[in-house]
Amino acid sequence: MYSDQIRNLYRTNLNLGVEDRLLVFTDDEKDYLEELLGDFLKVGREFTQEVRSFLYGATKTHGAEPPEGLWRQTFGDEAVDELKDRGLLEKVLHKENYPEGEVLGVLKEKARDVPSVVVAFPYYSTTHTFYRKVLTEHFGVRYASMPLFDPTMFLTSMNVDWHYVAKLSTDIAEMLSEAEWAHVKSEYGTDIEFSIKDRKGIPDTGLFHNPGEFGNLPAGEAFTAPVETEAYGRLVILYAPDRELERPITMKFIDGGVESIEGFEDYRYFIEDVFKKMPEARFIAEFGVGTNPKASRPDNLLEAEKILGTVHIAIGDNHTFGGLNKVGFHTDYVVFKPTVLIGGKGWEKKLLLRGELQKI
């Protein structure tokens, strides 16, 4: 049904060619994902004959490492067996402390036929995983991450001028790199300040043509990893990743972490349970600015965080894009119609005023 749109994704966003080795994978969280996997494979074979796929049981958490079977499909049995023999694979999969250098050494020595392009659209995100980090940073893989993807996005937020999105995202990312702090407010109660000193701004352009480039599709944001111990204030949340909350909840941040949650909503109890299981999940992880003018859905996080005129703040894992926190959880929360100030020594700039992007 969406063959033309998938074809355009391969051509425009990934520059897929006959020399590429393509891996497409998803999970079984939603019925339509397996059918979409078949469509991606069928169209992919128009571009290259080296196409492989994988379908796995949903991890149920954004930011969790994908299962062993996908590692085998990606790196080969010899590499994965060596990691298992050394007792490293289980530690990686559970985001326990492990020697990254040793893991990388095994993969670089033993891995065979690693894909050059990955299209990842499991319902639960693999963006903030060691799996993705290894592929992009050390094997030069072009990686499109599409968690929560709904095929109707092909007609909306994927149908955009990607060169405009890329330029705006890059310009704002450069500003985030220069800034030392940010202050986000909304008319419905969000009021939070945090440090982004010495943290690099990263553009999510939607154009992954060069080795190691990665991001979401639909794309359209500039983001950075705030300093994990320096966030103070209130974040009022209106939407969970895939639904509007029946009642808003408020996270109160002190010293970078969520100290308490206010509001009676089932999602609050889910988050509190996450914190009990993974205490490090409570720390601020990401600050991003939406840059996609065709994005509009507030009830789907993949698209909501790309809406031009919004920002989003995440908690949990950020070690894969410049932060220090390693934990099996990462979730973003969108702030709508925000007023945003950023600044450094001797300067400050109003980036957004009630959801309107200011001159940059």
Solvent accessible surface area in square Angstrom, and as a share of the most:
residue,aa,sasa,rsa
1,M,195,0.87
2,Y,27,0.10
3,S,40,0.26
4,D,98,0.51
5,Q,54,0.24
6,I,0,0.00
7,R,61,0.22
8,N,66,0.34
9,L,1,0.00
10,Y,0,0.00
11,R,132,0.48
12,T,44,0.25
13,N,0,0.00
14,L,0,0.00
15,N,83,0.43
16,L,12,0.06
17,G,18,0.18
18,V,125,0.72
19,E,128,0.58
20,D,5,0.02
21,R,76,0.28
22,L,0,0.00
23,L,0,0.00
24,V,0,0.00
25,F,0,0.00
26,T,0,0.00
27,D,1,0.00
28,D,86,0.45
29,E,48,0.22
30,K,80,0.34
31,D,143,0.74
32,Y,77,0.29
33,L,2,0.01
34,E,108,0.48
35,E,126,0.56
36,L,6,0.03
37,L,14,0.07
38,G,37,0.35
39,D,37,0.19
40,F,0,0.00
41,L,24,0.12
42,K,146,0.62
43,V,3,0.01
44,G,0,0.00
45,R,120,0.44
46,E,100,0.45
47,F,33,0.14
48,T,3,0.02
49,Q,148,0.66
50,E,92,0.41
51,V,25,0.15
52,R,54,0.20
53,S,35,0.22
54,F,52,0.21
55,L,66,0.33
56,Y,16,0.06
57,G,50,0.48
58,A,19,0.15
59,T,45,0.26
60,K,122,0.52
61,T,33,0.19
62,H,21,0.09
63,G,1,0.01
64,A,22,0.17
65,E,12,0.05
66,P,1,0.00
67,P,45,0.28
68,E,44,0.20
69,G,27,0.26
70,L,0,0.00
71,W,0,0.00
72,R,63,0.23
73,Q,62,0.27
74,T,0,0.00
75,F,0,0.00
76,G,22,0.21
77,D,85,0.44
78,E,89,0.40
79,A,0,0.00
80,V,0,0.00
81,D,61,0.32
82,E,44,0.20
83,L,0,0.00
84,K,91,0.39
85,D,120,0.62
86,R,116,0.42
87,G,41,0.39
88,L,8,0.04
89,L,2,0.01
90,E,96,0.43
91,K,83,0.35
92,V,0,0.00
93,L,33,0.17
94,H,117,0.52
95,K,19,0.08
96,E,87,0.39
97,N,138,0.71
98,Y,22,0.08
99,P,66,0.41
100,E,48,0.22
101,G,56,0.54
102,E,70,0.31
103,V,0,0.00
104,L,24,0.12
105,G,38,0.36
106,V,3,0.02
107,L,0,0.00
108,K,117,0.50
109,E,109,0.49
110,K,48,0.20
111,A,13,0.10
112,R,133,0.48
113,D,103,0.53
114,V,13,0.07
115,P,2,0.01
116,S,25,0.16
117,V,0,0.00
118,V,0,0.00
119,V,0,0.00
120,A,0,0.00
121,F,0,0.00
122,P,1,0.01
123,Y,21,0.08
124,Y,32,0.12
125,S,13,0.09
126,T,3,0.02
127,T,14,0.08
128,H,19,0.08
129,T,0,0.00
130,F,2,0.01
131,Y,0,0.00
132,R,0,0.00
133,K,31,0.13
134,V,0,0.00
135,L,0,0.00
136,T,5,0.03
137,E,97,0.44
138,H,66,0.30
139,F,59,0.25
140,G,26,0.25
141,V,0,0.00
142,R,26,0.10
143,Y,0,0.00
144,A,0,0.00
145,S,1,0.01
146,M,0,0.00
147,P,11,0.07
148,L,7,0.03
149,F,2,0.01
150,D,36,0.19
151,P,22,0.14
152,T,68,0.40
153,M,1,0.00
154,F,7,0.03
155,L,100,0.50
156,T,60,0.35
157,S,0,0.00
158,M,13,0.06
159,N,89,0.45
160,V,22,0.13
161,D,87,0.45
162,W,12,0.04
163,H,133,0.60
164,Y,98,0.37
165,V,0,0.00
166,A,17,0.13
167,K,135,0.57
168,L,17,0.09
169,S,0,0.00
170,T,49,0.29
171,D,45,0.23
172,I,0,0.00
173,A,3,0.02
174,E,99,0.45
175,M,29,0.13
176,L,0,0.00
177,S,48,0.31
178,E,123,0.55
179,A,1,0.01
180,E,45,0.20
181,W,75,0.26
182,A,0,0.00
183,H,37,0.17
184,V,0,0.00
185,K,94,0.40
186,S,16,0.10
187,E,143,0.64
188,Y,72,0.27
189,G,31,0.30
190,T,1,0.01
191,D,58,0.30
192,I,0,0.00
193,E,91,0.41
194,F,7,0.03
195,S,15,0.09
196,I,0,0.00
197,K,92,0.39
198,D,128,0.66
199,R,30,0.11
200,K,151,0.64
201,G,4,0.04
202,I,37,0.19
203,P,46,0.29
204,D,4,0.02
205,T,23,0.14
206,G,0,0.00
207,L,28,0.14
208,F,3,0.01
209,H,72,0.32
210,N,86,0.44
211,P,109,0.69
212,G,21,0.20
213,E,60,0.27
214,F,44,0.19
215,G,6,0.05
216,N,14,0.07
217,L,0,0.00
218,P,0,0.00
219,A,0,0.00
220,G,0,0.00
221,E,7,0.03
222,A,0,0.00
223,F,16,0.07
224,T,0,0.00
225,A,1,0.01
226,P,0,0.00
227,V,29,0.16
228,E,17,0.08
229,T,81,0.47
230,E,79,0.36
231,A,0,0.00
232,Y,106,0.40
233,G,27,0.26
234,R,92,0.33
235,L,1,0.00
236,V,10,0.06
237,I,1,0.01
238,L,44,0.22
239,Y,42,0.16
240,A,6,0.05
241,P,15,0.09
242,D,71,0.37
243,R,90,0.33
244,E,110,0.49
245,L,11,0.06
246,E,142,0.64
247,R,132,0.48
248,P,76,0.48
249,I,1,0.00
250,T,13,0.08
251,M,0,0.00
252,K,64,0.27
253,F,3,0.01
254,I,84,0.43
255,D,79,0.41
256,G,0,0.00
257,G,6,0.05
258,V,2,0.01
259,E,110,0.49
260,S,44,0.28
261,I,13,0.06
262,E,73,0.33
263,G,23,0.22
264,F,148,0.62
265,E,7,0.03
266,D,113,0.58
267,Y,17,0.06
268,R,48,0.17
269,Y,105,0.40
270,F,99,0.41
271,I,0,0.00
272,E,48,0.22
273,D,60,0.31
274,V,11,0.06
275,F,11,0.05
276,K,164,0.69
277,K,146,0.62
278,M,50,0.22
279,P,77,0.48
280,E,85,0.38
281,A,0,0.00
282,R,70,0.26
283,F,50,0.21
284,I,0,0.00
285,A,0,0.00
286,E,7,0.03
287,F,0,0.00
288,G,0,0.00
289,V,1,0.00
290,G,1,0.01
291,T,0,0.00
292,N,0,0.00
293,P,66,0.41
294,K,98,0.42
295,A,7,0.05
296,S,76,0.49
297,R,74,0.27
298,P,50,0.31
299,D,53,0.27
300,N,11,0.06
301,L,18,0.09
302,L,4,0.02
303,E,1,0.00
304,A,1,0.01
305,E,12,0.05
306,K,0,0.00
307,I,26,0.13
308,L,61,0.31
309,G,7,0.06
310,T,5,0.03
311,V,0,0.00
312,H,0,0.00
313,I,0,0.00
314,A,0,0.00
315,I,0,0.00
316,G,0,0.00
317,D,0,0.00
318,N,0,0.00
319,H,19,0.08
320,T,5,0.03
321,F,15,0.06
322,G,53,0.51
323,G,9,0.09
324,L,144,0.72
325,N,14,0.07
326,K,56,0.24
327,V,11,0.06
328,G,17,0.16
329,F,3,0.01
330,H,7,0.03
331,T,3,0.02
332,D,12,0.06
333,Y,2,0.01
334,V,11,0.07
335,V,0,0.00
336,F,33,0.14
337,K,142,0.60
338,P,0,0.00
339,T,32,0.19
340,V,0,0.00
341,L,45,0.23
342,I,0,0.00
343,G,0,0.00
344,G,11,0.10
345,K,165,0.70
346,G,90,0.87
347,W,93,0.33
348,E,113,0.51
349,K,58,0.24
350,K,85,0.36
351,L,0,0.00
352,L,0,0.00
353,L,55,0.28
354,R,135,0.49
355,G,15,0.14
356,E,119,0.53
357,L,52,0.26
358,Q,54,0.24
359,K,185,0.78
360,I,79,0.40
